[in-house]
Amino acid sequence: MDRHPHLWAALLAARRSAEALAFWDEHHTNRVAGQETDRTCDLATEKAILNELERHFPEHNVISEESYPEFATKPRWIVDPLDGRVNYLNGIPHYSVSIAFEGAGTADVSVVYHIPSDKLFTAIEGQGAYLNGRPISVSETTTLSDALVVTGFDPTTIKSQNFNQFRSLLDQTQGVRRFGSAAAELAMVANGKFDIFFERVLSVWDTAAGIQIIEEAGGKVTRIEQLDSSNREMVLASNPQIHQEAVSLISSSNQGD
């Protein structure tokens, strides 16, 4: 790891976040209705991550969902301390930590840690993508009708009832699944478990690590549309064989919004 100090720091930070989450869980056993609004678990994991990163690279900037959401210049760390908080708080074993390093003249590095399954997805710019140290690659599905899609529903989509993209994916693919952790699902596309990832409203901390892991696994990513001034965007990622067809499908259905 001496040649990759940023990856080493990210891996340690991911492990520290899991430890912090386990400690938080041990001391918050009495949960009540409306618990999905409780963000103290996010803050606990964020503190653990940022403390570890600062120990290694105190001069670097940070963008993090809970405490540092503003734009920061490179070199920078982009952190989602608990992606899938609602799942976690309700005992559903699908949530992750996302940590990306974007260098200034230094190779970018990404880690997505799926805590419940102890799966560590990693990537270093130009050196491929890995799951627990083993190389991974996107699927080889060649037709949209055979593709399995993973997606997410954001409040904007639900309130405006703009389900055109979702309907088009249901009609033209093998099926659509919704699990609730964008970072983990991007990593699953990188590992070939899904063929397409699509979501309408995502922030940089949701996608920074997962997008790099997909690209290093041989996949393609298109930011279809920037949705507002806060830099949230619509993202589609897939294997290269079906990518353009999937982008065209989403883009054409978007015309009806």
N, C-alpha and C positions, 0 to 999 in steps of 0.2 A: 504493500500500500504506500510505500515511500514515494513512488512515482506519481501517486494520485492522492495527494493530501486532501483535496476537496471532496473526493468520494469517501475517503475515510471519515472525514468530519461529518458528512451527511449520514453515513451509516451509523455512527455513534449517536448522532442526534436522533435518528429514527428509533434506535433502541432505547434511548433515554425517554422518549415520548411514551413508549409502551410501558415502561416502568412507572412513569408518572400517572398514566391512565389506570394501571392496576392499583396504585396507591389511592387514587381518587375513588375508584370503585369500592375499595375496601372500607372507605370512610363515608360513603353515601349510599347506604343500603336501603334507607327508607325513602322511596321515591313516590311522588304524588302525581295526580292528573295535571296535564299541562307541562310535564317535565321536558318536553321537547324545546321549551324556551330557555332551559338552564344551560348557560354557556360556560359555567365554571370548569367543566371538563376540558373544553377547548383551551381555556386560559392556562390550565395546569399543564397540558401537553405543549402549548406554545412556549411557556416559560422554560420548560425542560429543553426544548429544541434550541431556543435562542441562546440560552446559557451555554450550551455545548458549542454552538457555532461561534459565539463570541470568544470562547476559550481558545479556539484555534485561529480565528480570523477577526480580531476585534476592530479592524479598520474597514471591514466590508459593510455595505448598506444592506438593508433588509426590507422586503415587502412581505407582510404577513397579515392574514385575514383579520385577526382579532385586534391587534394593537398597532400595526404599521401598514395600513392599507394604501397609503399614498405612493405615487410613483417615486422610484429611487434610481439613481444612475448606477451603471456597472462599475466595478464588480459588485454583484448583489446576490443575495439569497432570496428565493421566492418560496414561501411556506404556507401550506394549509395544514394546521396542526391536528385537525380531526375532520376529515372529509367523510360524512356519513354519520353525523352526530345523532340525528333522530333514530337511525338504526341502532346505534350504540346504546342510547338511553332506553330503548325499548327491548334490549336484549337480543337484537337481530345481529348475527355474526357477519356483518359486511360493512366494514369501515376501514379507513386507511389514513396514512400520513403521507403528505407529498412535500418533497424538498428538492428544489432545483437551484443550481448555481449557474449564473450567467457571468462569464468572465470578460475581461477586457484584455484580449490577447492571450487568454488562457482557455483551455478546453472546457466547454460546458459539461455539467455533470447533473444527473438526475437520479432520485431514489423515490420509489413508491413502495411503502411498506403496508401490506395487507395484514394487519395485526392478528385477527382471529385465526388465520391459517399459517402465520409465521412465514409468509412469502415476501421476499425482498426482490423487487424489480429494480434493476440498475442500468444505467447507460452512461458512457463517456463519449463525447463527440468524436465521431470517426472510428469508434472501436466496437460498435455493436451493442446489442441489448442482452441482458442476462436475467435469469430468475434463479435466485440462490446459487449464483456462480455458473450456471449452465446457459449456453447461448439459446436465445429464443428468436422466433420469426413470426411474421403475420401469416394468416391463412393463405391457401392457394385456391380458394373458391373463385370460379371464373364467371359465374352468371348471377345476376341480381336476384333472380327467383330462388336461388339456393342459399342466399346470404341470410345470416342470423344477425339481427340488429340489437344493440343495447342503446337505451336513450334515457332522458330525464325530462320531467315536467316542471317547468318553472312557473312561479305565480303569474307572470305576465301572460304566458300562453294560456293558462287556465282561465284567468279573468276575462281575457279578450276572446276566448273560445277560438283562437287561431290554431286549429288542429290540422291544417292542410298538409303540412309535412308529415305529421304522424300518420294520417290516413293514407298518404301515398306510400309510405314505407310498409304499412300493413298490407296494402293491396299488391305491392310489387315484390315482396321478399318472403322468405320462409317464415318469418315471425319477428316480433319486437318484444324485448324484455326491458323491465325498469327495476333497478336494484337500489339506487340511491347513493352511490359514491363515484363521482365522475372520474377521479384519479385512478381508482381501482379498476374501473371499467375500461379506461384507456389502456391500462396495463394488460388487461385481458385481451383486448384487440391485438396488442403487440405480441401476445403469447398464442394467438390463433384460436382462442376460445370463442370469440365473436369475430364476425367479418366486418362489421360497420359500427362505429360509434357516432351518434348524432345528438346534439343538445343545442337548444336555442339561446339560452342566456347563461354564459359562463364568464367568470373572472379569471385573471391571470394566475392566481394561486390554485384554481381548480385544474388548470391545464398545463402549466409550464413543464412539470416533470413528465407527465403522461405523454405529451406530444413528442418530446424528445425521445422517449423510450420507443414509441411507435415508429418514428422516423429511423431510429437506429436499428429497429427490427425489420426494416425494409418496407414499411408502410408509407402512406401519403396522408397529408393533412391539409384541408382547405378551410380557411376562415371565410365563411360565406358572406357574412354581413356583420359590421359593427353596429350594435343596436342603440347605443346611447353615449353620452359624453363621459360616462364613467369607465369607458373602454371594455364594457362587457360585449361579448360577441357570440355569434352562432358558429359552431364548429362541426365539421364532418371529417372523420378519419376512417381509413379502411386499407385493405390490401390494394396494391396498384392495379390489379386486373379489373376490378369493378369500380374504381374510384371515380372516374369521369362520369360514368353512367349514374352513379349515386348522386354526385354533385348536380348533374343536370336534372335529375328527378326532384331533388330538394329545391333547386333554384326555380324550376318551372312552377312547382306547387306554391312557392313563396310569392309568386306574382298575384295570387288571389287573396293575400292578406289585406 
